[in-house]
Amino acid sequence: MEQSWAGAGEPLATVEEIAGAVVDRGRQLPPAAEAPVFTLFAAVCERPTLPGRVLRLITAVRYRRADAHRAALAAAGLDFRAAHALNVLWDRHRGLTRLGQGFPEPGSSVALLEQRGLAERGTISESGLTLREEVERDTDRRIAPLYEHLDQPSRGRFLAALAALPGAAHPGLPG
C-alpha cells in the first residue's frame, strides 16, 4: 500500500480526516454486533505513515460494516454456514465470482436453505433473493449511524477521495 499510495497525497489526507472522524464516531456508538471486530481495529489506527494510517482507518470502517452485516444475518436467522451458502448462491445468480467466496463450497447448507424455501434445486429462490436483499438493507440501516454526523459535501469528498486512491478503496458506505 505504501508504494501504490505514495503519490496520492491530497486524497490520502482527505480520507484520513474523514475516516478518522468516522472511526471516532464508531468508538462512541454501541457495538454493531456481539464480539465486534471493529473495536480491535479502531484501537490500532495510529501508524507512522499516512498510507498506513489510512489503510488502518479504512479497515476499521470496513470491520464496523462487517459487524453490522453479521448482526443483520443473525437477525435474519442465518448462521455463518447458511449465510455463506446464501451469499454464494446470490453471487452466482448475479454472475459474480469473488476471490475466496466459493470456498468452502456451500454443500449441505444449500439443503438447509432449500428446506427454508431460500433455495430451489441448488440455486437461490425468489424468497432467498428477497431475504438476501433485506439483509443488505438491514446492514445499511445498522451502519448508517456511523455516517450520520457527516454532511453531504463531506460524504461526497470522502467518496471522491476513496475513488482517487489506487485500488479504489471503499469501506462500504450505505446507499
C-alpha positions as CSV (number, residue, x, y, z in Angstrom):
1,M,0.0,0.0,0.0
2,E,2.8,2.3,0.9
3,Q,4.2,2.3,-2.6
4,S,0.9,2.4,-4.5
5,W,-0.5,5.3,-2.5
6,A,2.8,7.2,-2.3
7,G,1.7,9.9,-4.8
8,A,-1.9,10.2,-3.6
9,G,-1.2,13.0,-1.0
10,E,-4.5,15.0,-1.1
11,P,-6.9,12.1,-1.4
12,L,-5.0,10.3,1.4
13,A,-5.2,13.4,3.6
14,T,-9.0,13.7,2.9
15,V,-9.6,10.0,3.7
16,E,-7.5,10.3,6.9
17,E,-9.5,13.3,8.0
18,I,-13.0,12.0,7.3
19,A,-12.4,8.3,8.1
20,G,-10.7,9.4,11.3
21,A,-13.9,11.2,12.2
22,V,-16.0,8.2,11.2
23,V,-13.9,5.8,13.3
24,D,-14.1,8.2,16.3
25,R,-17.9,8.2,15.8
26,G,-17.8,4.4,15.8
27,R,-16.0,4.3,19.1
28,Q,-18.9,6.3,20.6
29,L,-21.6,4.1,19.3
30,P,-22.8,0.8,20.8
31,P,-21.1,-2.2,19.2
32,A,-22.8,-3.3,16.0
33,A,-22.6,-7.0,16.9
34,E,-21.5,-9.3,19.7
35,A,-17.7,-9.7,19.8
36,P,-17.1,-6.7,17.5
37,V,-14.0,-6.8,15.3
38,F,-14.3,-3.0,14.8
39,T,-13.2,-2.4,18.3
40,L,-9.9,-4.2,17.7
41,F,-9.1,-2.3,14.6
42,A,-10.3,1.1,15.8
43,A,-7.7,0.8,18.6
44,V,-4.7,0.4,16.2
45,C,-5.2,3.0,13.6
46,E,-2.3,5.2,14.6
47,R,0.6,4.3,12.3
48,P,3.8,6.1,11.5
49,T,2.9,6.8,7.8
50,L,-0.1,8.5,6.2
51,P,-0.8,5.4,3.9
52,G,-0.5,3.1,6.9
53,R,-3.0,5.3,9.0
54,V,-5.4,5.5,6.0
55,L,-5.3,1.7,5.5
56,R,-6.0,1.1,9.1
57,L,-8.8,3.6,9.2
58,I,-10.5,2.1,6.1
59,T,-10.0,-1.4,7.6
60,A,-11.6,-0.3,10.9
61,V,-14.6,1.1,9.0
62,R,-15.0,-2.0,6.9
63,Y,-14.9,-4.1,10.0
64,R,-17.7,-1.9,11.5
65,R,-19.7,-2.8,8.4
66,A,-18.8,-6.5,8.8
67,D,-20.0,-6.4,12.4
68,A,-23.3,-4.8,11.2
69,H,-23.6,-7.4,8.5
70,R,-23.1,-10.3,11.0
71,A,-25.8,-8.8,13.2
72,A,-28.2,-8.4,10.2
73,L,-27.6,-12.0,9.2
74,A,-28.2,-13.2,12.7
75,A,-31.4,-11.2,12.8
76,A,-32.5,-12.9,9.6
77,G,-32.0,-16.3,11.3
78,L,-28.9,-17.3,9.3
79,D,-25.9,-18.9,11.0
80,F,-22.5,-18.5,9.3
81,R,-22.8,-21.6,7.2
82,A,-26.3,-20.7,5.9
83,A,-25.2,-17.1,5.3
84,H,-22.2,-18.2,3.3
85,A,-24.3,-20.6,1.2
86,L,-26.9,-17.9,0.6
87,N,-24.2,-15.4,-0.4
88,V,-22.6,-17.9,-2.8
89,L,-25.9,-18.6,-4.4
90,W,-26.7,-14.8,-4.5
91,D,-23.4,-14.1,-6.2
92,R,-23.9,-16.9,-8.7
93,H,-27.4,-15.5,-9.5
94,R,-25.8,-12.1,-10.2
95,G,-23.0,-13.7,-12.3
96,L,-20.3,-12.6,-9.8
97,T,-17.2,-14.5,-8.8
98,R,-15.3,-13.3,-5.8
99,L,-11.9,-14.4,-4.7
100,G,-12.3,-16.8,-1.8
101,Q,-16.1,-16.6,-1.9
102,G,-16.6,-20.0,-3.3
103,F,-14.6,-21.9,-0.7
104,P,-15.7,-23.9,1.0
105,E,-18.5,-24.9,-1.3
106,P,-21.8,-24.4,0.4
107,G,-22.7,-28.1,0.2
108,S,-25.1,-29.3,2.8
109,S,-26.0,-25.8,3.8
110,V,-27.9,-25.4,0.5
111,A,-30.1,-28.3,1.5
112,L,-31.0,-26.3,4.7
113,L,-31.7,-23.2,2.6
114,E,-34.0,-25.4,0.4
115,Q,-35.9,-26.6,3.5
116,R,-36.5,-22.9,4.4
117,G,-37.5,-22.0,0.8
118,L,-34.5,-19.8,0.3
119,A,-33.1,-22.1,-2.5
120,E,-34.5,-24.4,-5.1
121,R,-32.6,-27.1,-6.9
122,G,-29.2,-25.6,-5.8
123,T,-30.0,-22.0,-6.9
124,I,-31.3,-19.1,-4.9
125,S,-35.1,-18.8,-4.9
126,E,-37.1,-15.6,-5.0
127,S,-37.5,-15.8,-1.2
128,G,-33.8,-16.2,-0.9
129,L,-33.2,-13.1,-3.1
130,T,-35.7,-11.2,-1.0
131,L,-34.1,-12.2,2.2
132,R,-30.5,-11.5,0.9
133,E,-31.5,-8.0,-0.3
134,E,-33.2,-7.4,3.1
135,V,-30.0,-8.3,4.8
136,E,-28.2,-5.7,2.8
137,R,-30.8,-3.1,3.6
138,D,-30.6,-4.0,7.3
139,T,-26.8,-3.8,7.2
140,D,-27.1,-0.3,5.7
141,R,-29.6,0.7,8.4
142,R,-27.2,-0.6,11.1
143,I,-24.2,1.2,9.7
144,A,-25.9,4.5,8.9
145,P,-25.3,6.0,12.4
146,L,-21.6,5.8,11.7
147,Y,-22.0,8.4,8.9
148,E,-24.9,10.5,10.2
149,H,-22.6,13.2,11.5
150,L,-21.2,13.8,8.0
151,D,-23.0,16.3,5.8
152,Q,-23.5,15.6,2.1
153,P,-20.4,17.6,0.9
154,S,-18.2,15.6,3.4
155,R,-19.7,12.3,2.1
156,G,-19.0,13.4,-1.4
157,R,-15.4,14.4,-0.6
158,F,-14.9,11.1,1.2
159,L,-16.2,9.0,-1.7
160,A,-14.2,11.1,-4.3
161,A,-11.0,10.7,-2.3
162,L,-11.5,7.0,-1.8
163,A,-12.1,6.6,-5.6
164,A,-9.0,8.6,-6.3
165,L,-6.8,6.1,-4.4
166,P,-5.1,3.4,-6.5
167,G,-7.1,0.2,-5.9
168,A,-10.4,2.1,-5.5
169,A,-10.7,1.7,-1.7
170,H,-14.2,1.6,-0.4
171,P,-15.3,1.0,3.1
172,G,-19.0,0.3,2.3
173,L,-21.0,3.5,2.8
174,P,-24.7,2.8,2.9
175,G,-26.8,3.8,-0.1
